[in-house]
Amino acid sequence: MADDPHSHKSDEHSSEGVAGAVVGYLLAGILVWGGLGWLAERFLGLPAGIGVAVGMMLGAAGAIYLIMKRLSA
């Protein structure tokens, strides 16, 4: 029997899914951890920009770790 053209089987590692996950993880990690760094600056009295920079780097590193973990499965 012919394949149904209306059936949408999702491919676990489709290029759109992987690209969306990469962008989503990176943006979320950088924004969330950058925001936490900004809050740390305000509450701990750190010099301007230090908390945000450290938070953004930690967020990017964590996002890269999660991306690598997801793609290795």
C-alpha positions in Angstrom: 0.0 0.0 0.0 1.2 3.5 -0.7 2.4 5.8 2.1 -0.2 8.3 3.3 1.1 11.8 2.3 -0.8 13.3 5.2 0.9 11.3 7.9 3.5 13.3 9.7 6.1 11.0 11.3 8.5 13.1 13.3 12.2 12.3 12.8 14.0 12.4 16.1 17.1 14.1 14.7 15.6 16.1 11.8 17.6 19.1 10.8 14.8 21.5 11.9 14.5 19.9 15.3 18.2 20.0 15.9 18.6 23.6 14.8 15.7 24.7 16.9 17.1 22.9 19.9 20.5 24.4 19.5 19.2 27.9 19.2 16.7 27.4 22.0 19.2 26.0 24.4 21.8 28.7 23.6 19.4 31.6 23.9 17.7 30.3 27.0 21.0 29.5 28.7 22.6 32.9 27.9 19.5 34.9 28.8 18.6 33.1 32.0 22.1 32.9 33.4 22.9 36.4 32.3 19.8 37.6 34.2 20.9 35.7 37.3 24.3 37.3 36.9 22.7 40.7 36.7 20.7 40.0 39.9 23.9 38.8 41.6 25.5 42.1 40.7 22.7 44.1 42.2 22.5 42.1 45.5 26.2 41.5 46.0 27.5 44.8 44.9 29.7 43.5 42.1 31.3 45.8 39.6 29.0 46.6 36.6 29.1 43.9 33.9 31.0 41.2 35.8 28.0 39.2 37.0 26.3 39.5 33.6 29.4 38.4 31.7 30.1 35.4 34.1 26.5 34.4 34.0 26.3 34.5 30.2 29.5 32.4 29.9 28.1 29.9 32.4 24.8 29.8 30.5 26.5 29.2 27.1 28.7 26.5 28.6 25.7 24.8 30.2 23.8 25.0 26.9 26.6 23.5 24.9 26.9 20.7 27.4 23.1 20.0 27.1 23.3 20.1 23.3 26.2 17.7 23.2 24.3 15.4 25.6 21.1 15.5 23.6 22.8 14.9 20.2 24.9 12.0 21.5 21.8 9.9 22.3 
